[in-house]
């Protein structure tokens, strides 16, 4: 099965100074392509941590997407760290320099900005129509910017290169019941349908507890069957179905 992981890179994420907006975007986009997101890791701006994260993820998943750390400042070490993970040199890419020169003229293309043209040897560039500083792909790893608008533009340009599966669909049933009252029966539904991911999400309203049962999978007929079984479970428990979609 085609699947994916994300390695989020940046001290600002771990400190809480910056709220990550890229995970939700990538998870949604990948799910629409039939590529389930299986794991997310967040690491510091530290070469050893980035290399360790990449080595763990790229050996396990079909695709790995990184976000952050490819800018012009001293703490932008993702490109060099990816090169280290793959055991290749970091080289100045002439095409990346050309693209940067389209945006930065003359002395404006200084040494700091030229750092963004340093790419692991053998990597292919990922277009960045917003600021021209490219991302890149090496092996099964896609290295993207951390700025959400730029990451989204980069993803749009690389999307055709991904081997997509059947788009993931979902069904949701929310009922007025305590989560513990349906746990055993819900486990039985899951065991009958291992190809579907079933989650239970409790909330509390003024009129009492509620649980949303969400099923995700690629086969619409199976999802419809699971929804029917969840509705039947609600009826067996005497629980009111509040919402479904």
GUMARSE-779928 format. One record per atom (N, C-alpha, C): residue in one letter; x, y, z. Coordinates in steps of 0.2 Angstrom, whole numbers, plus 5000, padded with zeros to 4 digits. Example, Ala and Ser with C-alpha at 12.3 -4.5 7.8 and 13.67 -1.06 7.14 Angstrom:
// GUMARSE-779928
A506649725039
A506249785039
A506649845039
S506449895035
S506849955036
S506450005039
***
This chain:
// GUMARSE-779928
X500449945000
X500050005000
X500450065000
X500250114996
X500650174996
X500450215002
X500950245006
X500850285012
X501350335012
X501250375018
X501750435018
X501850455025
X502350495027
X502550525033
X502750595032
X502750635038
X502950705037
X503550705043
X504050745041
X504550765046
X504550845046
X504250865052
X504250935053
X504850965056
X505251015054
X505851035056
X505851105059
X506051115065
X506051185067
X505951195075
X506451225078
X506351245085
X505751285086
X505551325082
X504951365083
X504351325084
X504251265081
X503651225082
X503651195088
X504251165090
X504351135097
X504251185103
X504451245102
X504351295107
X503651325108
X503251305103
X502551335103
X502551405100
X503051435098
X503051495095
X502651505089
X502751445085
X502351445078
X501951385078
X501351395076
X500851335076
X500851305069
X500951245068
X501051215062
X500351205058
X500351225052
X499751225048
X499851175042
X500451145042
X500651105036
X500351035036
X500351005042
X500150935043
X499450925041
X499050975043
X498350965041
X498250965033
X498551015030
X498551025023
X498850965020
X499350935021
X499650875018
X499250815019
X499050805025
X498550755027
X497950755022
X497650805022
X497050815018
X497250805010
X497750835008
X497950825001
X498150754999
X498550725003
X498750655002
X498150605003
X497750615007
X497150575008
X496650575002
X496650634999
X496250644993
X496550604987
X497250594987
X497550554982
X497550484984
X497350464989
X497350394991
X498050374994
X498350414997
X498950405000
X498950425008
X498750375012
X498650395019
X499250415023
X499150465027
X499750485031
X499750445037
X500350415038
X500450365043
X500850385049
X501250435048
X501650455054
X501850525053
X501950565059
X502150635059
X502650635064
X503250665063
X503750675068
X503950755068
X504150775074
X504350845074
X505050845077
X505550875074
X506250875077
X506550945077
X507050955081
X507351025081
X507851035075
X508051095075
X508551115070
X509251085072
X509251025071
X509850985073
X510050935068
X510650935065
X510750885060
X510650815062
X510950795068
X510850725070
X510150705071
X509750745073
X508950735074
X508650725067
X508850775063
X508550765056
X508750705052
X509350685053
X509650625049
X509250565052
X509250565059
X508950505062
X508150505060
X507850555060
X507150555058
X507050535051
X507450555046
X507350535039
X507550465038
X508050445042
X508250375041
X507650325043
X507350345049
X506850305051
X506250305047
X506050365044
X505450365040
X505550345033
X506050365030
X506150345023
X506250275021
X506450235026
X506450165026
X505850125027
X505350165030
X504750125032
X504150145027
X504150205024
X503550235021
X503750245013
X503250245009
X503350265002
X503550335001
X503250385004
X503550445003
X503650485010
X504150525010
X504250565016
X504250645014
X503850685017
X503850755016
X504150795022
X504650835021
X504850875026
X504650945025
X504550985031
X504351055030
X504851095035
X505151145032
X505551195036
X506251185035
X506651245036
X507351235037
X507751245030
X507351275025
X507751275019
X507851355017
X507851395022
X507851465020
X508651495020
X508751555021
X509351585020
X509751595027
X509551575032
X509851595039
X510251535041
X510651555047
X511051505050
X510751435052
X510151445054
X509751385057
X509351345052
X509451365046
X509151325040
X509651275038
X509551215041
X510051165040
X509751105037
X509151105034
X508851045032
X509151025026
X509351065021
X509651035015
X510351005016
X510751025020
X511350995022
X511250935026
X510750935030
X510550875034
X510350815030
X509950835025
X509650785020
X510250755016
X510750795014
X511250775010
X511650725015
X511750735021
X512150695026
X511750625026
X511050635027
X510650565027
X510750525021
X510850555015
X510950515009
X511650495007
X512150525011
X512850515010
X513050545004
X512750605002
X513050644996
X513250714998
X513550744993
X513850814994
X513250864993
X513350914996
X512850974995
X513251014990
X512851024984
X513151064979
X512751124977
X513051174974
X512651234972
X512351214965
X511751214964
X511351194958
X511251254954
X511551254948
X511451304943
X510751324941
X510351284941
X509651294939
X509251334945
X509451314951
X509251344957
X509451414957
X510051424956
X510351494955
X509951534950
X509851504944
X509551544939
X508851564941
X508451514945
X507851534947
X507851594952
X508351584957
X508351644962
X508551704959
X508951704953
X509051764950
X508451804947
X507951764945
X507351794942
X507051834947
X507151824954
X506751864959
X507251914962
X507951894963
X508351944966
X508951964961
X508952024960
X509352054955
X509952084958
X510552074954
X511152104956
X511452084963
X511552144967
X511852124974
X511252094978
X510652104976
X510152074980
X510151994981
X510551964976
X510651894977
X511351884980
X511251894987
X511851894991
X512051814993
X512551814997
X512751744999
X512251705003
X511851745007
X511351715011
X510851685007
X510551715002
X510051694997
X510351634993
X510951644991
X511251594987
X511251524990
X511351524997
X511351465001
X510651424999
X510151454997
X509551414996
X509551384989
X510151394985
X510251354979
X510751294980
X510951284987
X511351224988
X510851164989
X510951114985
X510551054985
X510950994985
X510650934988
X511050874988
X511150854981
X511750824980
X511950804973
X511450744971
X511250754965
X510750704963
X510050714964
X509850764968
X509150784969
X508850824963
X508250824962
X507850854957
X507450914961
X507450974957
X507151024960
X506351024960
X506051054965
X505351064966
X505151134965
X504751154960
X504551224958
X504251254964
X504451324965
X504151364970
X503951434966
X503351434964
X503151494960
X503051554964
X503051554970
X502951614975
X503651654976
X504151614978
X504751654979
X505351624976
X505251574971
X505751544967
X506251504970
X506351514977
X506851464980
X506551394980
X506851344977
X506551284976
X506651234982
X506151194982
X506251134986
X506551074982
X506651014984
X506950964980
X506750894982
X506850854978
X506650784979
X507350734978
X507450694983
X507950644983
X507750584985
X507750524981
X507450464983
X506750474984
X506450454990
X505750454991
X505650514996
X506050564997
X506050615001
X505850684997
X505350714999
X505150784996
X505350835001
X505750885000
X505950935005
X505650995003
X505151025007
X504751075006
X504851135011
X504651195009
X504751255014
X504251245020
X504451285025
X503951285031
X503451335030
X503451385026
X502951435025
X502351405022
X501751405025
X501251365022
X501051385015
X501051445013
X500851465006
X501351435001
X501951435003
X502451414999
X502451334998
X502351305004
X502351235004
X501751205000
X501151245000
X500651224996
X500751234989
X501051284987
X501251294980
X501751234978
X502251224982
X502651174980
X502351104979
X501851084984
X501551024983
X501151024977
X500851074975
X500451074969
X500851054963
X501451074963
X501951064957
X502150994957
X502250964963
X502550894964
X501950844963
X501350864964
X500850814965
X500750764959
X500850784953
X500850734947
X501350684948
X501850694952
X502350634952
X502250584957
X501650594961
X501550544966
X501150484963
X501250424965
X500850364963
X500250364968
X499650384965
X499050394969
X498750324970
X498350314975
X497850264976
X497150284975
X496750244977
X496050254978
X495950314983
X495550364981
X495450424986
X495150394993
X495350414998
X495050395005
X494350435006
X493850395008
X493250425009
X493150415017
X492550445019
X492450445027
X491650445028
X491450415033
X490850415036
X490850425043
X490350465045
X490350485052
X489650485055
X489650455061
X488950445065
X489050475072
X488650525074
X488750555081
X488150535084
X488250505090
X487650475094
X487750495101
X487150505105
X487150525112
X487250465116
X487850445118
X487950385122
X488650395125
X488850355130
X489450355133
X489950315129
X490550335128
X491050295124
X491150225127
X491150215133
X491250155136
X490650105135
X490050125134
X489550085133
X489550055126
X489950075121
X489950045114
X490650015113
X491050015117
X491749995115
X491849925113
X491449885116
X491549815115
X491249795108
X490649825107
X490249815100
X490649845094
X490949905096
X491349945091
X491949905089
X492249875094
X492849835092
X492649775088
X492049745089
X491849685084
X491749715077
X491449775076
X491349805070
X492049815066
X492549835070
X493249845067
X493549785065
X493449725069
X493749665068
X493449635061
X492749655060
X492449625054
X492649665048
X492949725049
X493149765043
X493849795044
X494349755044
X495049775045
X495349825040
X494949825034
X495249875029
X494949945030
X494549955035
X494250015036
X494550045043
X494750105044
X495050135050
X494450165053
X494250135059
X493750165063
X493950195070
X493750255071
X493950295077
X493350315081
X493450325087
X492950345092
X493150405095
X492750465095
X492950525097
X492350555102
X492450555108
X491950575113
X492050645114
X491450675115
X491350745117
X490850755123
X490750815126
X490250815131
X489850885130
X489150875129
X488750935128
X488350945134
X487950995134
X487551015140
X487050965142
X486850925136
X486250875138
X486550805138
X487250805139
X487550735140
X488150715136
X488450655137
X488950635133
X488750625125
X489250625121
X489150615114
X489750575111
X489650535106
X490250505103
X490150505096
X490650525092
X490650525085
X491150465083
X490850425079
X491150365076
X491350385069
X491950385067
X492250405060
X492550345057
X492350325051
X492650265047
X492950295041
X493550275040
X493950295034
X494150245030
X494150245023
X494350195019
X494250205012
X494450165007
X494450175000
X493850144997
X493450095000
X492950064997
X492250084999
X491950124995
X491350154997
X490750105000
X490750044996
X490249994998
X490349975005
X491049965007
X491149945014
X491049995019
X491150055017
X491050115022
X490350115023
X489950105018
X489150115019
X488950055024
X489249995023
X489049935027
X489249955034
X489849985035
X490050005042
X489650055045
X489450105041
X488950155044
X488350125046
X488050075042
X487450035044
X487549995050
X488149965051
X488249935057
X488249975063
X488550035062
X488650085068
X487950115070
X487550125065
X486850145066
X486450095070
X486550025068
X486149975071
X486449965078
X487049985079
X487349985086
X486950035090
X486950095088
X486550145091
X485850125093
X485550095088
X484850075090
X484850025095
X485349975095
X485349925100
X485449955107
X485850015107
X485950045114
X485450095116
X484950105111
X484450155113
X484750225113
X485250235109
X485550295108
X485350335102
X485150405103
X484950445098
X485550465093
X485450455087
X485950475082
X485850555081
X486350595083
X486250665082
X486450695075
X486950665072
X487150685066
X487550625062
X487550635056
X487850585051
X488050615045
X488650595042
X488850625036
X489350575033
***
